[in-house]
């Protein structure tokens, strides 16, 4: 629990909230929770608490705001709410633009990496009907030898039609430059490229591609695949996958 939840807030009050919620009581409650109390409206006030009647009536608001210059139109709350809404909309728009730009930049970089390996600018990473990207990382760590290894396995497809495919494998370790290999060359059909992709996955992880999400025993020699988090695309699975997982976990 936060000890002083009102820290950083400056609060002003107008209106009658009844005998059990006097201004003095609200003042003590505000200061006890880390906030500051303001006897009148000023630019530093972050929150104004008022009754519904005072909000609709101009006279009490004028009394509280004596000496404070209001915006040309509307009261302080409305003006501030509009300002905050505009700021939020602007930030949201900027964030959306930045996200789109990052996605475009990442896509361009990804295509450039594929082009260097395939010597063709026609290819990109393949995404299936679940929007899962066939660009995966397999990791193996040896703590005793202080060694970390990883494979990046990619299934690629052409931008345009007719569709052609290719499969790539890149080995990374700290002690040597990346070792790149083409598992299925440009112009391959789906069966060839996907077969090369799944065969490489099984060879490195000792797990079949269709069983990649099942619980597995630890094997020091095998590379480890970490599936996407819940809610993220995990790739197409066989129709009986859930039944198989239940059997493997001893749930049936």
ABEGO torsion letter per residue (X at the ends): XBABAABGBBBBBBEBAEAABBAAAAAAAAAAAGBBBBABBBAABABBBBBAAAAABAAAAAAAABGBBBBABEBAAAAAAAAAAAAAAAAAAAAAAAAAAAAAAAAAAAAAAAAAAAGBAABBBBBBAAGBBBBBBBBBBBAAAGBBBBBBBBBBBBABOBBBBBBBBBBBBAABBBBBBBABBBGBBAAAAAAAAAAAAAAAAGBBAAAAABBBBBBAABBBBBBBBBGBBAEBBBAAAAAAAAAAAGAX
